[in-house]
Amino acid sequence: MDAQGQKTYQISGRPRIVARKELEEKEEGIPQEDIDLVAEQTGKTKAQAKKALEDTDGDIAEAIMKLKE
């Protein structure tokens, strides 16, 4: 809404309490545990596992399938 030259925004929804660790993981990207799991399950390097997870938006199952092709 624009009133007297000032814009006003309204946000609706429910507040959600998020642990600091969860926020830090989101900022850092792919959690190390996920990288380790994909590398272990596929026998690939951690760098390859991380790349696959990034390509699949963090989907572990899809990353494993991609690396096993």
CHARMM internal coordinates of N, CA and C (Angstrom, degrees):
IC EDIT
DIST 1 N 1 CA 1.4363
DIST 1 CA 1 C 1.5244
ANGL 1 N 1 CA 1 C 107.60
DIST 1 C 2 N 1.2939
ANGL 1 CA 1 C 2 N 116.11
DIHE 1 N 1 CA 1 C 2 N 143.78
DIST 2 N 2 CA 1.4514
ANGL 1 C 2 N 2 CA 121.52
DIHE 1 CA 1 C 2 N 2 CA -179.79
DIST 2 CA 2 C 1.5278
ANGL 2 N 2 CA 2 C 108.23
DIHE 1 C 2 N 2 CA 2 C -117.46
DIST 2 C 3 N 1.3319
ANGL 2 CA 2 C 3 N 116.55
DIHE 2 N 2 CA 2 C 3 N 115.08
DIST 3 N 3 CA 1.4616
ANGL 2 C 3 N 3 CA 120.76
DIHE 2 CA 2 C 3 N 3 CA -179.22
DIST 3 CA 3 C 1.5180
ANGL 3 N 3 CA 3 C 109.16
DIHE 2 C 3 N 3 CA 3 C -130.18
DIST 3 C 4 N 1.2785
ANGL 3 CA 3 C 4 N 116.45
DIHE 3 N 3 CA 3 C 4 N 119.38
DIST 4 N 4 CA 1.4593
ANGL 3 C 4 N 4 CA 123.50
DIHE 3 CA 3 C 4 N 4 CA 178.59
DIST 4 CA 4 C 1.5255
ANGL 4 N 4 CA 4 C 111.88
DIHE 3 C 4 N 4 CA 4 C 52.85
DIST 4 C 5 N 1.3232
ANGL 4 CA 4 C 5 N 115.89
DIHE 4 N 4 CA 4 C 5 N 41.03
DIST 5 N 5 CA 1.4565
ANGL 4 C 5 N 5 CA 120.57
DIHE 4 CA 4 C 5 N 5 CA 176.40
DIST 5 CA 5 C 1.5183
ANGL 5 N 5 CA 5 C 115.24
DIHE 4 C 5 N 5 CA 5 C 82.70
DIST 5 C 6 N 1.3197
ANGL 5 CA 5 C 6 N 117.86
DIHE 5 N 5 CA 5 C 6 N 0.20
DIST 6 N 6 CA 1.4617
ANGL 5 C 6 N 6 CA 120.64
DIHE 5 CA 5 C 6 N 6 CA 178.42
DIST 6 CA 6 C 1.5182
ANGL 6 N 6 CA 6 C 109.56
DIHE 5 C 6 N 6 CA 6 C -111.82
DIST 6 C 7 N 1.3099
ANGL 6 CA 6 C 7 N 115.15
DIHE 6 N 6 CA 6 C 7 N 135.42
DIST 7 N 7 CA 1.4620
ANGL 6 C 7 N 7 CA 119.79
DIHE 6 CA 6 C 7 N 7 CA 178.47
DIST 7 CA 7 C 1.5197
ANGL 7 N 7 CA 7 C 109.47
DIHE 6 C 7 N 7 CA 7 C -92.05
DIST 7 C 8 N 1.3127
ANGL 7 CA 7 C 8 N 115.47
DIHE 7 N 7 CA 7 C 8 N 137.49
DIST 8 N 8 CA 1.4519
ANGL 7 C 8 N 8 CA 122.31
DIHE 7 CA 7 C 8 N 8 CA 178.80
DIST 8 CA 8 C 1.5195
ANGL 8 N 8 CA 8 C 108.29
DIHE 7 C 8 N 8 CA 8 C -121.56
DIST 8 C 9 N 1.3271
ANGL 8 CA 8 C 9 N 116.31
DIHE 8 N 8 CA 8 C 9 N 135.09
DIST 9 N 9 CA 1.4549
ANGL 8 C 9 N 9 CA 121.78
DIHE 8 CA 8 C 9 N 9 CA 179.57
DIST 9 CA 9 C 1.5147
ANGL 9 N 9 CA 9 C 109.35
DIHE 8 C 9 N 9 CA 9 C -118.51
DIST 9 C 10 N 1.3206
ANGL 9 CA 9 C 10 N 115.58
DIHE 9 N 9 CA 9 C 10 N 145.07
DIST 10 N 10 CA 1.4547
ANGL 9 C 10 N 10 CA 120.92
DIHE 9 CA 9 C 10 N 10 CA 176.95
DIST 10 CA 10 C 1.5233
ANGL 10 N 10 CA 10 C 108.06
DIHE 9 C 10 N 10 CA 10 C -120.47
DIST 10 C 11 N 1.3063
ANGL 10 CA 10 C 11 N 115.70
DIHE 10 N 10 CA 10 C 11 N 130.64
DIST 11 N 11 CA 1.4627
ANGL 10 C 11 N 11 CA 121.67
DIHE 10 CA 10 C 11 N 11 CA 179.23
DIST 11 CA 11 C 1.5130
ANGL 11 N 11 CA 11 C 107.63
DIHE 10 C 11 N 11 CA 11 C -116.83
DIST 11 C 12 N 1.3212
ANGL 11 CA 11 C 12 N 115.59
DIHE 11 N 11 CA 11 C 12 N 132.89
DIST 12 N 12 CA 1.4588
ANGL 11 C 12 N 12 CA 118.50
DIHE 11 CA 11 C 12 N 12 CA 178.72
DIST 12 CA 12 C 1.5214
ANGL 12 N 12 CA 12 C 109.57
DIHE 11 C 12 N 12 CA 12 C -123.17
DIST 12 C 13 N 1.2869
ANGL 12 CA 12 C 13 N 115.38
DIHE 12 N 12 CA 12 C 13 N 158.33
DIST 13 N 13 CA 1.4592
ANGL 12 C 13 N 13 CA 121.05
DIHE 12 CA 12 C 13 N 13 CA -179.56
DIST 13 CA 13 C 1.5119
ANGL 13 N 13 CA 13 C 109.70
DIHE 12 C 13 N 13 CA 13 C 142.49
DIST 13 C 14 N 1.3013
ANGL 13 CA 13 C 14 N 114.99
DIHE 13 N 13 CA 13 C 14 N -175.94
DIST 14 N 14 CA 1.4602
ANGL 13 C 14 N 14 CA 119.81
DIHE 13 CA 13 C 14 N 14 CA 179.66
DIST 14 CA 14 C 1.5200
ANGL 14 N 14 CA 14 C 109.37
DIHE 13 C 14 N 14 CA 14 C -105.33
DIST 14 C 15 N 1.3187
ANGL 14 CA 14 C 15 N 116.82
DIHE 14 N 14 CA 14 C 15 N 136.31
DIST 15 N 15 CA 1.4677
ANGL 14 C 15 N 15 CA 118.65
DIHE 14 CA 14 C 15 N 15 CA 177.41
DIST 15 CA 15 C 1.5243
ANGL 15 N 15 CA 15 C 109.95
DIHE 14 C 15 N 15 CA 15 C -68.46
DIST 15 C 16 N 1.3095
ANGL 15 CA 15 C 16 N 115.26
DIHE 15 N 15 CA 15 C 16 N 150.21
DIST 16 N 16 CA 1.4576
ANGL 15 C 16 N 16 CA 120.29
DIHE 15 CA 15 C 16 N 16 CA 179.69
DIST 16 CA 16 C 1.5168
ANGL 16 N 16 CA 16 C 108.42
DIHE 15 C 16 N 16 CA 16 C -132.94
DIST 16 C 17 N 1.3060
ANGL 16 CA 16 C 17 N 116.44
DIHE 16 N 16 CA 16 C 17 N 129.05
DIST 17 N 17 CA 1.4581
ANGL 16 C 17 N 17 CA 121.33
DIHE 16 CA 16 C 17 N 17 CA 178.03
DIST 17 CA 17 C 1.5220
ANGL 17 N 17 CA 17 C 107.49
DIHE 16 C 17 N 17 CA 17 C -87.71
DIST 17 C 18 N 1.3266
ANGL 17 CA 17 C 18 N 115.36
DIHE 17 N 17 CA 17 C 18 N 125.72
DIST 18 N 18 CA 1.4553
ANGL 17 C 18 N 18 CA 121.16
DIHE 17 CA 17 C 18 N 18 CA -176.94
DIST 18 CA 18 C 1.5198
ANGL 18 N 18 CA 18 C 108.51
DIHE 17 C 18 N 18 CA 18 C -121.09
DIST 18 C 19 N 1.3112
ANGL 18 CA 18 C 19 N 116.10
DIHE 18 N 18 CA 18 C 19 N 132.16
DIST 19 N 19 CA 1.4597
ANGL 18 C 19 N 19 CA 120.70
DIHE 18 CA 18 C 19 N 19 CA 178.52
DIST 19 CA 19 C 1.5241
ANGL 19 N 19 CA 19 C 110.04
DIHE 18 C 19 N 19 CA 19 C -65.69
DIST 19 C 20 N 1.3067
ANGL 19 CA 19 C 20 N 116.28
DIHE 19 N 19 CA 19 C 20 N 146.28
DIST 20 N 20 CA 1.4625
ANGL 19 C 20 N 20 CA 121.25
DIHE 19 CA 19 C 20 N 20 CA -179.21
DIST 20 CA 20 C 1.5311
ANGL 20 N 20 CA 20 C 111.04
DIHE 19 C 20 N 20 CA 20 C -57.17
DIST 20 C 21 N 1.3270
ANGL 20 CA 20 C 21 N 116.81
DIHE 20 N 20 CA 20 C 21 N -39.55
DIST 21 N 21 CA 1.4642
ANGL 20 C 21 N 21 CA 120.47
DIHE 20 CA 20 C 21 N 21 CA -179.35
DIST 21 CA 21 C 1.5259
ANGL 21 N 21 CA 21 C 110.59
DIHE 20 C 21 N 21 CA 21 C -60.55
DIST 21 C 22 N 1.3230
ANGL 21 CA 21 C 22 N 116.68
DIHE 21 N 21 CA 21 C 22 N -41.65
DIST 22 N 22 CA 1.4637
ANGL 21 C 22 N 22 CA 120.88
DIHE 21 CA 21 C 22 N 22 CA 179.40
DIST 22 CA 22 C 1.5264
ANGL 22 N 22 CA 22 C 110.70
DIHE 21 C 22 N 22 CA 22 C -63.27
DIST 22 C 23 N 1.3209
ANGL 22 CA 22 C 23 N 116.89
DIHE 22 N 22 CA 22 C 23 N -40.45
DIST 23 N 23 CA 1.4635
ANGL 22 C 23 N 23 CA 120.22
DIHE 22 CA 22 C 23 N 23 CA 177.86
DIST 23 CA 23 C 1.5212
ANGL 23 N 23 CA 23 C 111.13
DIHE 22 C 23 N 23 CA 23 C -64.76
DIST 23 C 24 N 1.3236
ANGL 23 CA 23 C 24 N 116.36
DIHE 23 N 23 CA 23 C 24 N -42.17
DIST 24 N 24 CA 1.4573
ANGL 23 C 24 N 24 CA 120.18
DIHE 23 CA 23 C 24 N 24 CA -179.86
DIST 24 CA 24 C 1.5212
ANGL 24 N 24 CA 24 C 111.07
DIHE 23 C 24 N 24 CA 24 C -63.93
DIST 24 C 25 N 1.3312
ANGL 24 CA 24 C 25 N 117.22
DIHE 24 N 24 CA 24 C 25 N -39.07
DIST 25 N 25 CA 1.4599
ANGL 24 C 25 N 25 CA 120.33
DIHE 24 CA 24 C 25 N 25 CA 178.41
DIST 25 CA 25 C 1.5177
ANGL 25 N 25 CA 25 C 110.74
DIHE 24 C 25 N 25 CA 25 C -63.64
DIST 25 C 26 N 1.3236
ANGL 25 CA 25 C 26 N 116.63
DIHE 25 N 25 CA 25 C 26 N -39.97
DIST 26 N 26 CA 1.4618
ANGL 25 C 26 N 26 CA 119.65
DIHE 25 CA 25 C 26 N 26 CA 179.05
DIST 26 CA 26 C 1.5197
ANGL 26 N 26 CA 26 C 110.64
DIHE 25 C 26 N 26 CA 26 C -65.17
DIST 26 C 27 N 1.3278
ANGL 26 CA 26 C 27 N 116.44
DIHE 26 N 26 CA 26 C 27 N -38.39
DIST 27 N 27 CA 1.4553
ANGL 26 C 27 N 27 CA 120.12
DIHE 26 CA 26 C 27 N 27 CA 179.64
DIST 27 CA 27 C 1.5203
ANGL 27 N 27 CA 27 C 111.12
DIHE 26 C 27 N 27 CA 27 C -68.82
DIST 27 C 28 N 1.3212
ANGL 27 CA 27 C 28 N 116.57
DIHE 27 N 27 CA 27 C 28 N -36.66
DIST 28 N 28 CA 1.4537
ANGL 27 C 28 N 28 CA 121.07
DIHE 27 CA 27 C 28 N 28 CA -177.24
DIST 28 CA 28 C 1.5175
ANGL 28 N 28 CA 28 C 112.21
DIHE 27 C 28 N 28 CA 28 C -78.50
DIST 28 C 29 N 1.3022
ANGL 28 CA 28 C 29 N 117.95
DIHE 28 N 28 CA 28 C 29 N -20.21
DIST 29 N 29 CA 1.4527
ANGL 28 C 29 N 29 CA 120.48
DIHE 28 CA 28 C 29 N 29 CA -179.24
DIST 29 CA 29 C 1.5130
ANGL 29 N 29 CA 29 C 111.84
DIHE 28 C 29 N 29 CA 29 C 105.53
DIST 29 C 30 N 1.3083
ANGL 29 CA 29 C 30 N 116.56
DIHE 29 N 29 CA 29 C 30 N -129.10
DIST 30 N 30 CA 1.4579
ANGL 29 C 30 N 30 CA 122.57
DIHE 29 CA 29 C 30 N 30 CA -175.06
DIST 30 CA 30 C 1.5369
ANGL 30 N 30 CA 30 C 109.93
DIHE 29 C 30 N 30 CA 30 C -77.22
DIST 30 C 31 N 1.3354
ANGL 30 CA 30 C 31 N 117.59
DIHE 30 N 30 CA 30 C 31 N 127.11
DIST 31 N 31 CA 1.4730
ANGL 30 C 31 N 31 CA 119.80
DIHE 30 CA 30 C 31 N 31 CA 177.89
DIST 31 CA 31 C 1.5314
ANGL 31 N 31 CA 31 C 111.60
DIHE 30 C 31 N 31 CA 31 C -62.85
DIST 31 C 32 N 1.3136
ANGL 31 CA 31 C 32 N 115.96
DIHE 31 N 31 CA 31 C 32 N 143.06
DIST 32 N 32 CA 1.4664
ANGL 31 C 32 N 32 CA 121.61
DIHE 31 CA 31 C 32 N 32 CA -178.54
DIST 32 CA 32 C 1.5266
ANGL 32 N 32 CA 32 C 111.41
DIHE 31 C 32 N 32 CA 32 C -59.94
DIST 32 C 33 N 1.3346
ANGL 32 CA 32 C 33 N 117.33
DIHE 32 N 32 CA 32 C 33 N -34.32
DIST 33 N 33 CA 1.4662
ANGL 32 C 33 N 33 CA 120.36
DIHE 32 CA 32 C 33 N 33 CA 179.68
DIST 33 CA 33 C 1.5269
ANGL 33 N 33 CA 33 C 110.87
DIHE 32 C 33 N 33 CA 33 C -61.47
DIST 33 C 34 N 1.3295
ANGL 33 CA 33 C 34 N 116.43
DIHE 33 N 33 CA 33 C 34 N -38.68
DIST 34 N 34 CA 1.4637
ANGL 33 C 34 N 34 CA 120.53
DIHE 33 CA 33 C 34 N 34 CA 179.19
DIST 34 CA 34 C 1.5265
ANGL 34 N 34 CA 34 C 110.61
DIHE 33 C 34 N 34 CA 34 C -66.95
DIST 34 C 35 N 1.3190
ANGL 34 CA 34 C 35 N 116.16
DIHE 34 N 34 CA 34 C 35 N -41.59
DIST 35 N 35 CA 1.4676
ANGL 34 C 35 N 35 CA 120.66
DIHE 34 CA 34 C 35 N 35 CA 178.96
DIST 35 CA 35 C 1.5199
ANGL 35 N 35 CA 35 C 109.94
DIHE 34 C 35 N 35 CA 35 C -62.19
DIST 35 C 36 N 1.3342
ANGL 35 CA 35 C 36 N 116.24
DIHE 35 N 35 CA 35 C 36 N -46.00
DIST 36 N 36 CA 1.4651
ANGL 35 C 36 N 36 CA 120.70
DIHE 35 CA 35 C 36 N 36 CA 179.77
DIST 36 CA 36 C 1.5263
ANGL 36 N 36 CA 36 C 111.26
DIHE 35 C 36 N 36 CA 36 C -61.05
DIST 36 C 37 N 1.3186
ANGL 36 CA 36 C 37 N 116.69
DIHE 36 N 36 CA 36 C 37 N -42.99
DIST 37 N 37 CA 1.4643
ANGL 36 C 37 N 37 CA 121.07
DIHE 36 CA 36 C 37 N 37 CA -178.79
DIST 37 CA 37 C 1.5249
ANGL 37 N 37 CA 37 C 110.99
DIHE 36 C 37 N 37 CA 37 C -62.79
DIST 37 C 38 N 1.3234
ANGL 37 CA 37 C 38 N 116.93
DIHE 37 N 37 CA 37 C 38 N -47.49
DIST 38 N 38 CA 1.4670
ANGL 37 C 38 N 38 CA 120.52
DIHE 37 CA 37 C 38 N 38 CA -178.91
DIST 38 CA 38 C 1.5288
ANGL 38 N 38 CA 38 C 110.21
DIHE 37 C 38 N 38 CA 38 C -64.45
DIST 38 C 39 N 1.3227
ANGL 38 CA 38 C 39 N 117.47
DIHE 38 N 38 CA 38 C 39 N -42.03
DIST 39 N 39 CA 1.4631
ANGL 38 C 39 N 39 CA 120.62
DIHE 38 CA 38 C 39 N 39 CA 179.05
DIST 39 CA 39 C 1.5297
ANGL 39 N 39 CA 39 C 110.69
DIHE 38 C 39 N 39 CA 39 C -62.65
DIST 39 C 40 N 1.3172
ANGL 39 CA 39 C 40 N 116.14
DIHE 39 N 39 CA 39 C 40 N -42.58
DIST 40 N 40 CA 1.4673
ANGL 39 C 40 N 40 CA 120.93
DIHE 39 CA 39 C 40 N 40 CA -179.45
DIST 40 CA 40 C 1.5282
ANGL 40 N 40 CA 40 C 111.55
DIHE 39 C 40 N 40 CA 40 C -65.84
DIST 40 C 41 N 1.3104
ANGL 40 CA 40 C 41 N 116.79
DIHE 40 N 40 CA 40 C 41 N -43.42
DIST 41 N 41 CA 1.4630
ANGL 40 C 41 N 41 CA 121.10
DIHE 40 CA 40 C 41 N 41 CA -176.86
DIST 41 CA 41 C 1.5278
ANGL 41 N 41 CA 41 C 112.94
DIHE 40 C 41 N 41 CA 41 C -70.77
DIST 41 C 42 N 1.3293
ANGL 41 CA 41 C 42 N 116.72
DIHE 41 N 41 CA 41 C 42 N -27.09
DIST 42 N 42 CA 1.4645
ANGL 41 C 42 N 42 CA 119.61
DIHE 41 CA 41 C 42 N 42 CA -175.68
DIST 42 CA 42 C 1.5201
ANGL 42 N 42 CA 42 C 113.82
DIHE 41 C 42 N 42 CA 42 C -105.32
DIST 42 C 43 N 1.3294
ANGL 42 CA 42 C 43 N 117.08
DIHE 42 N 42 CA 42 C 43 N -15.54
DIST 43 N 43 CA 1.4548
ANGL 42 C 43 N 43 CA 119.93
DIHE 42 CA 42 C 43 N 43 CA -176.82
DIST 43 CA 43 C 1.5201
ANGL 43 N 43 CA 43 C 112.76
DIHE 42 C 43 N 43 CA 43 C 76.16
DIST 43 C 44 N 1.3091
ANGL 43 CA 43 C 44 N 116.99
DIHE 43 N 43 CA 43 C 44 N 14.59
DIST 44 N 44 CA 1.4664
ANGL 43 C 44 N 44 CA 122.03
DIHE 43 CA 43 C 44 N 44 CA 179.63
DIST 44 CA 44 C 1.5229
ANGL 44 N 44 CA 44 C 109.71
DIHE 43 C 44 N 44 CA 44 C -95.42
DIST 44 C 45 N 1.3231
ANGL 44 CA 44 C 45 N 116.01
DIHE 44 N 44 CA 44 C 45 N 171.53
DIST 45 N 45 CA 1.4615
ANGL 44 C 45 N 45 CA 120.23
DIHE 44 CA 44 C 45 N 45 CA 178.47
DIST 45 CA 45 C 1.5242
ANGL 45 N 45 CA 45 C 110.11
DIHE 44 C 45 N 45 CA 45 C -73.74
DIST 45 C 46 N 1.3213
ANGL 45 CA 45 C 46 N 115.21
DIHE 45 N 45 CA 45 C 46 N 163.03
DIST 46 N 46 CA 1.4645
ANGL 45 C 46 N 46 CA 119.61
DIHE 45 CA 45 C 46 N 46 CA 178.30
DIST 46 CA 46 C 1.5276
ANGL 46 N 46 CA 46 C 110.91
DIHE 45 C 46 N 46 CA 46 C -65.33
DIST 46 C 47 N 1.3150
ANGL 46 CA 46 C 47 N 116.77
DIHE 46 N 46 CA 46 C 47 N -32.95
DIST 47 N 47 CA 1.4661
ANGL 46 C 47 N 47 CA 120.07
DIHE 46 CA 46 C 47 N 47 CA 177.92
DIST 47 CA 47 C 1.5289
ANGL 47 N 47 CA 47 C 110.48
DIHE 46 C 47 N 47 CA 47 C -65.14
DIST 47 C 48 N 1.3284
ANGL 47 CA 47 C 48 N 116.40
DIHE 47 N 47 CA 47 C 48 N -41.93
DIST 48 N 48 CA 1.4663
ANGL 47 C 48 N 48 CA 120.09
DIHE 47 CA 47 C 48 N 48 CA 178.18
DIST 48 CA 48 C 1.5275
ANGL 48 N 48 CA 48 C 110.43
DIHE 47 C 48 N 48 CA 48 C -66.69
DIST 48 C 49 N 1.3231
ANGL 48 CA 48 C 49 N 116.19
DIHE 48 N 48 CA 48 C 49 N -39.32
DIST 49 N 49 CA 1.4644
ANGL 48 C 49 N 49 CA 120.52
DIHE 48 CA 48 C 49 N 49 CA 179.12
DIST 49 CA 49 C 1.5264
ANGL 49 N 49 CA 49 C 110.48
DIHE 48 C 49 N 49 CA 49 C -64.50
DIST 49 C 50 N 1.3243
ANGL 49 CA 49 C 50 N 116.69
DIHE 49 N 49 CA 49 C 50 N -43.22
DIST 50 N 50 CA 1.4693
ANGL 49 C 50 N 50 CA 120.46
DIHE 49 CA 49 C 50 N 50 CA 179.52
DIST 50 CA 50 C 1.5211
ANGL 50 N 50 CA 50 C 110.76
DIHE 49 C 50 N 50 CA 50 C -63.16
DIST 50 C 51 N 1.3177
ANGL 50 CA 50 C 51 N 116.93
DIHE 50 N 50 CA 50 C 51 N -42.89
DIST 51 N 51 CA 1.4682
ANGL 50 C 51 N 51 CA 121.21
DIHE 50 CA 50 C 51 N 51 CA 179.46
DIST 51 CA 51 C 1.5271
ANGL 51 N 51 CA 51 C 110.31
DIHE 50 C 51 N 51 CA 51 C -61.77
DIST 51 C 52 N 1.3321
ANGL 51 CA 51 C 52 N 116.57
DIHE 51 N 51 CA 51 C 52 N -43.39
DIST 52 N 52 CA 1.4653
ANGL 51 C 52 N 52 CA 120.53
DIHE 51 CA 51 C 52 N 52 CA 179.55
DIST 52 CA 52 C 1.5246
ANGL 52 N 52 CA 52 C 110.73
DIHE 51 C 52 N 52 CA 52 C -63.76
DIST 52 C 53 N 1.3217
ANGL 52 CA 52 C 53 N 117.37
DIHE 52 N 52 CA 52 C 53 N -40.35
DIST 53 N 53 CA 1.4648
ANGL 52 C 53 N 53 CA 120.85
DIHE 52 CA 52 C 53 N 53 CA 178.10
DIST 53 CA 53 C 1.5259
ANGL 53 N 53 CA 53 C 111.14
DIHE 52 C 53 N 53 CA 53 C -66.25
DIST 53 C 54 N 1.3090
ANGL 53 CA 53 C 54 N 116.98
DIHE 53 N 53 CA 53 C 54 N -39.22
DIST 54 N 54 CA 1.4668
ANGL 53 C 54 N 54 CA 119.87
DIHE 53 CA 53 C 54 N 54 CA 177.24
DIST 54 CA 54 C 1.5234
ANGL 54 N 54 CA 54 C 110.55
DIHE 53 C 54 N 54 CA 54 C -64.92
DIST 54 C 55 N 1.3285
ANGL 54 CA 54 C 55 N 116.60
DIHE 54 N 54 CA 54 C 55 N -40.59
DIST 55 N 55 CA 1.4661
ANGL 54 C 55 N 55 CA 121.10
DIHE 54 CA 54 C 55 N 55 CA -179.87
DIST 55 CA 55 C 1.5260
ANGL 55 N 55 CA 55 C 112.31
DIHE 54 C 55 N 55 CA 55 C -66.38
DIST 55 C 56 N 1.3329
ANGL 55 CA 55 C 56 N 116.23
DIHE 55 N 55 CA 55 C 56 N -27.10
DIST 56 N 56 CA 1.4679
ANGL 55 C 56 N 56 CA 120.63
DIHE 55 CA 55 C 56 N 56 CA -177.35
DIST 56 CA 56 C 1.5300
ANGL 56 N 56 CA 56 C 112.00
DIHE 55 C 56 N 56 CA 56 C -105.90
DIST 56 C 57 N 1.3196
ANGL 56 CA 56 C 57 N 116.78
DIHE 56 N 56 CA 56 C 57 N 16.97
DIST 57 N 57 CA 1.4690
ANGL 56 C 57 N 57 CA 122.33
DIHE 56 CA 56 C 57 N 57 CA 179.41
DIST 57 CA 57 C 1.5231
ANGL 57 N 57 CA 57 C 112.54
DIHE 56 C 57 N 57 CA 57 C 56.00
DIST 57 C 58 N 1.3319
ANGL 57 CA 57 C 58 N 116.17
DIHE 57 N 57 CA 57 C 58 N 38.21
DIST 58 N 58 CA 1.4557
ANGL 57 C 58 N 58 CA 121.18
DIHE 57 CA 57 C 58 N 58 CA 175.46
DIST 58 CA 58 C 1.5154
ANGL 58 N 58 CA 58 C 115.45
DIHE 57 C 58 N 58 CA 58 C 83.26
DIST 58 C 59 N 1.3258
ANGL 58 CA 58 C 59 N 118.08
DIHE 58 N 58 CA 58 C 59 N 6.59
DIST 59 N 59 CA 1.4664
ANGL 58 C 59 N 59 CA 121.56
DIHE 58 CA 58 C 59 N 59 CA 179.88
DIST 59 CA 59 C 1.5314
ANGL 59 N 59 CA 59 C 108.83
DIHE 58 C 59 N 59 CA 59 C -77.13
DIST 59 C 60 N 1.3211
ANGL 59 CA 59 C 60 N 116.37
DIHE 59 N 59 CA 59 C 60 N 107.71
DIST 60 N 60 CA 1.4646
ANGL 59 C 60 N 60 CA 121.61
DIHE 59 CA 59 C 60 N 60 CA -174.16
DIST 60 CA 60 C 1.5242
ANGL 60 N 60 CA 60 C 111.75
DIHE 59 C 60 N 60 CA 60 C -63.04
DIST 60 C 61 N 1.3192
ANGL 60 CA 60 C 61 N 116.83
DIHE 60 N 60 CA 60 C 61 N -48.60
DIST 61 N 61 CA 1.4674
ANGL 60 C 61 N 61 CA 120.37
DIHE 60 CA 60 C 61 N 61 CA -177.68
DIST 61 CA 61 C 1.5281
ANGL 61 N 61 CA 61 C 110.99
DIHE 60 C 61 N 61 CA 61 C -61.21
DIST 61 C 62 N 1.3039
ANGL 61 CA 61 C 62 N 116.33
DIHE 61 N 61 CA 61 C 62 N -44.06
DIST 62 N 62 CA 1.4642
ANGL 61 C 62 N 62 CA 120.25
DIHE 61 CA 61 C 62 N 62 CA -179.67
DIST 62 CA 62 C 1.5313
ANGL 62 N 62 CA 62 C 110.93
DIHE 61 C 62 N 62 CA 62 C -66.10
DIST 62 C 63 N 1.3246
ANGL 62 CA 62 C 63 N 116.70
DIHE 62 N 62 CA 62 C 63 N -37.94
DIST 63 N 63 CA 1.4648
ANGL 62 C 63 N 63 CA 120.47
DIHE 62 CA 62 C 63 N 63 CA 178.59
DIST 63 CA 63 C 1.5235
ANGL 63 N 63 CA 63 C 110.69
DIHE 62 C 63 N 63 CA 63 C -64.42
DIST 63 C 64 N 1.3263
ANGL 63 CA 63 C 64 N 116.76
DIHE 63 N 63 CA 63 C 64 N -41.66
DIST 64 N 64 CA 1.4677
ANGL 63 C 64 N 64 CA 120.51
DIHE 63 CA 63 C 64 N 64 CA 178.52
DIST 64 CA 64 C 1.5236
ANGL 64 N 64 CA 64 C 110.02
DIHE 63 C 64 N 64 CA 64 C -63.61
DIST 64 C 65 N 1.3141
ANGL 64 CA 64 C 65 N 116.65
DIHE 64 N 64 CA 64 C 65 N -45.57
DIST 65 N 65 CA 1.4703
ANGL 64 C 65 N 65 CA 120.09
DIHE 64 CA 64 C 65 N 65 CA 179.61
DIST 65 CA 65 C 1.5280
ANGL 65 N 65 CA 65 C 110.72
DIHE 64 C 65 N 65 CA 65 C -61.92
DIST 65 C 66 N 1.3098
ANGL 65 CA 65 C 66 N 116.60
DIHE 65 N 65 CA 65 C 66 N -40.24
DIST 66 N 66 CA 1.4649
ANGL 65 C 66 N 66 CA 120.98
DIHE 65 CA 65 C 66 N 66 CA -179.73
DIST 66 CA 66 C 1.5294
ANGL 66 N 66 CA 66 C 110.86
DIHE 65 C 66 N 66 CA 66 C -62.58
DIST 66 C 67 N 1.3199
ANGL 66 CA 66 C 67 N 116.89
DIHE 66 N 66 CA 66 C 67 N -42.01
DIST 67 N 67 CA 1.4631
ANGL 66 C 67 N 67 CA 120.29
DIHE 66 CA 66 C 67 N 67 CA -178.21
DIST 67 CA 67 C 1.5250
ANGL 67 N 67 CA 67 C 112.88
DIHE 66 C 67 N 67 CA 67 C -75.62
DIST 67 C 68 N 1.3080
ANGL 67 CA 67 C 68 N 117.70
DIHE 67 N 67 CA 67 C 68 N -20.24
DIST 68 N 68 CA 1.4662
ANGL 67 C 68 N 68 CA 120.40
DIHE 67 CA 67 C 68 N 68 CA 179.46
DIST 68 CA 68 C 1.5211
ANGL 68 N 68 CA 68 C 112.51
DIHE 67 C 68 N 68 CA 68 C -88.63
DIST 68 C 69 N 1.3271
ANGL 68 CA 68 C 69 N 117.75
DIHE 68 N 68 CA 68 C 69 N -2.96
DIST 69 N 69 CA 1.4759
ANGL 68 C 69 N 69 CA 121.03
DIHE 68 CA 68 C 69 N 69 CA 179.74
DIST 69 CA 69 C 1.5057
ANGL 69 N 69 CA 69 C 111.14
DIHE 68 C 69 N 69 CA 69 C -66.73
END
COOR INIT
IC SEED 1 N 1 CA 1 C
IC BUILD
